Amino acid sequence: MRKADRSMIPEPASLVDANGAGARERVRAVEYYAAIEREKAARQGDPANKAKKGGKKEPVTSFNFNAYKGEDVKAALEKLFHEKCAYCESKYKAVMPVHVEHYRPKSRVFEDASHAGYWWLASEWTNLLPSCAHCNGNNYHEIHLVPDEEPYSQASKGNAYLLGKLDYFPVGLRVRTTRIIHSMRKCRRSWILLARTLQIILSGFLETI
């Protein structure tokens, strides 16, 4: 994942204008989630509701976010990330349109069923990333484990693991470091080899002058 300097691109007008799609949607979202909290509080204080505890839960409808999908948002993200997926850095435009992905998920957090998601960041420019469909979803990806690396905990089919950003945001969980350390060691060996090669070349060059 490559760091992008957002100061190089003006923030999309639809997200920052006082009467833009982002501002209007945030007002509706605040009202929507405030109503949910009021309803929860009312149910907790209702003796009749407590008697029903353990019964079938009523389905919860989610807020319909759309402001982040604005054409100016997509254009700004594609320019900032050079039309590449922010995660895998693949050029997706030849085979699929850009997916506007939320770094902090807007409607739920997979690791915590009680988390309503970071809904207040749904149209926040710094929380939006361009993504290919594979990274923004949950699909099987072939992974070749490096030496000493533990198998992934996700569901697997052979060497393929069920991976993708989707609604995952594992704050506070242990991060896999084996692959990173292994890659750093390989990179270090490559630089040592390159330095030695340059030393030999320069030595031969200096002997001729």
ChimeraX attribute file (.defattr): number of C-alpha atoms within 10 A of each C-alpha:
attribute: neighborCount
match mode: 1-to-1
recipient: residues
	/A:1	8
	/A:2	10
	/A:3	7
	/A:4	14
	/A:5	9
	/A:6	14
	/A:7	8
	/A:8	9
	/A:9	12
	/A:10	9
	/A:11	18
	/A:12	20
	/A:13	15
	/A:14	21
	/A:15	23
	/A:16	15
	/A:17	13
	/A:18	11
	/A:19	12
	/A:20	14
	/A:21	18
	/A:22	24
	/A:23	17
	/A:24	15
	/A:25	22
	/A:26	20
	/A:27	11
	/A:28	14
	/A:29	18
	/A:30	12
	/A:31	11
	/A:32	13
	/A:33	16
	/A:34	12
	/A:35	12
	/A:36	12
	/A:37	11
	/A:38	11
	/A:39	12
	/A:40	11
	/A:41	11
	/A:42	11
	/A:43	13
	/A:44	12
	/A:45	11
	/A:46	10
	/A:47	9
	/A:48	10
	/A:49	12
	/A:50	11
	/A:51	9
	/A:52	10
	/A:53	9
	/A:54	7
	/A:55	8
	/A:56	7
	/A:57	8
	/A:58	6
	/A:59	6
	/A:60	7
	/A:61	6
	/A:62	11
	/A:63	14
	/A:64	10
	/A:65	17
	/A:66	12
	/A:67	20
	/A:68	25
	/A:69	16
	/A:70	17
	/A:71	12
	/A:72	15
	/A:73	23
	/A:74	21
	/A:75	14
	/A:76	19
	/A:77	27
	/A:78	20
	/A:79	14
	/A:80	20
	/A:81	19
	/A:82	14
	/A:83	20
	/A:84	20
	/A:85	28
	/A:86	23
	/A:87	17
	/A:88	13
	/A:89	16
	/A:90	12
	/A:91	15
	/A:92	18
	/A:93	13
	/A:94	6
	/A:95	8
	/A:96	10
	/A:97	13
	/A:98	23
	/A:99	20
	/A:100	22
	/A:101	26
	/A:102	25
	/A:103	20
	/A:104	19
	/A:105	22
	/A:106	20
	/A:107	19
	/A:108	19
	/A:109	20
	/A:110	15
	/A:111	13
	/A:112	12
	/A:113	9
	/A:114	9
	/A:115	11
	/A:116	14
	/A:117	19
	/A:118	16
	/A:119	19
	/A:120	15
	/A:121	18
	/A:122	25
	/A:123	26
	/A:124	17
	/A:125	19
	/A:126	11
	/A:127	17
	/A:128	23
	/A:129	23
	/A:130	31
	/A:131	29
	/A:132	24
	/A:133	19
	/A:134	19
	/A:135	20
	/A:136	23
	/A:137	16
	/A:138	16
	/A:139	16
	/A:140	16
	/A:141	16
	/A:142	14
	/A:143	14
	/A:144	10
	/A:145	13
	/A:146	13
	/A:147	9
	/A:148	9
	/A:149	13
	/A:150	11
	/A:151	13
	/A:152	14
	/A:153	8
	/A:154	10
	/A:155	11
	/A:156	16
	/A:157	10
	/A:158	8
	/A:159	12
	/A:160	16
	/A:161	19
	/A:162	16
	/A:163	20
	/A:164	17
	/A:165	18
	/A:166	19
	/A:167	21
	/A:168	16
	/A:169	17
	/A:170	13
	/A:171	9
	/A:172	6
	/A:173	8
	/A:174	7
	/A:175	8
	/A:176	11
	/A:177	10
	/A:178	15
	/A:179	15
	/A:180	11
	/A:181	11
	/A:182	15
	/A:183	13
	/A:184	12
	/A:185	12
	/A:186	12
	/A:187	12
	/A:188	12
	/A:189	12
	/A:190	12
	/A:191	12
	/A:192	12
	/A:193	12
	/A:194	12
	/A:195	12
	/A:196	12
	/A:197	12
	/A:198	12
	/A:199	12
	/A:200	12
	/A:201	11
	/A:202	11
	/A:203	11
	/A:204	11
	/A:205	10
	/A:206	9
	/A:207	7
	/A:208	6
	/A:209	5
